[in-house]
Amino acid sequence: MRCWWLRCRRYATLKRSGVNRLHIYEVLRRPLITEKATSLKENDKYAFEVGSKATGSQIKEAVEKAFKVKVSKVNVMKVPGKTRRFGRRQVTGSAWKKAIVTLEPGHKITFFEGV
């Protein structure tokens, strides 16, 4: 039987080397259906809320697998949480990550067409 510290050491080296494996549903949380996102559809750009640990290459791979399209470019941005007031107390919402995915010409995601 292996020692527990060998497993911890292996986990630490994987984490240190930058291995970040996420499932496709952990990468793509939900599509964003806003006024700006619907206007971006004309330029073959689609907006998604993505996981906070997801990278650009993981987002590209997840969109290509989920919707069977070719992605040419991915822009990723962090959206800060909103600050709200409840009486004297000030509460900050949680921050999240947004990705705008540009598809190659001729490719479309039919999931967004009815919206």
Helices and strands as residue ranges (DSSP letters): H 4-16, H 24-27, E 28-31, H 35-40, G 41-43, E 45-50, H 56-67, E 71-79, E 83-86, E 89-92, E 96-103, G 110-112
